[in-house]
Amino acid sequence: MQLNKSKTLINLARSFAGEAQAGLRYQFIAEKCLNAGYKILSDEIKSLAKNEVKHAKVFFDFIVNDGGYQNIEFTAGYPFMGQDIKTGLENAVKSEKDESLIYDKFAQVAIDEGFDEIAKKYKLIAEVERQHADKLNYLLNGYDNDQLYNLTKPTMWRCSECGHIETSSSGWDVCPLCGSTQGFIEIKL
């Protein structure tokens, strides 16, 4: 089957748009985290945003490498929900779970239409999306329960600014070496 006559082409376009938007939404959440003093939380979310943009590129490349597409029309819904830190993380967890399920379905469509390489990429990205959901859920729970820097057992905490290390159940409020705030302590994942 030719890509231009397939459901897979539309799925690739939807996936590209969704991943590109997710990457940008995550950057917005990361900015809110940074503004609230959660630098390392911001960095973790920026890392996920970078992954989402890479996923978008994978889908984009399949489309442009097939050639000849000036515009692909499709209809799809994309989330535009309130984005305080907690709500942003909650929505990100849900979106990642949804994407993993959708990409599993898109992989099956690609297999049925004879696009095995595209199906393989969908399956790989679906697995990454599941991992993203787990990581975001961990960050959400830590943020929401004020436990990003409070654990049940002693843990080694490291200041991302100066490298100071301490072992305790809780991260410091202010680094005793450089004075950086708690938001600069590396989060234990």
Secondary structure, DSSP 8 states (H G I E B T S, - for coil): --GGGSHHHHHHHHHHHHHHHHHHHHHHHHHHHHHTT-HHHHHHHHHHHHHHHHHHHHHHHHHHHH---S-------------SHHHHHHHHHHHHHHHHHHHHHHHHHHHHTT-HHHHHHHHHHHHHHHHHHHHHHHHHHHHHTT-TTEEEEEEEEEBTTT--EEEEEE--SB-TTT--BGGGB----
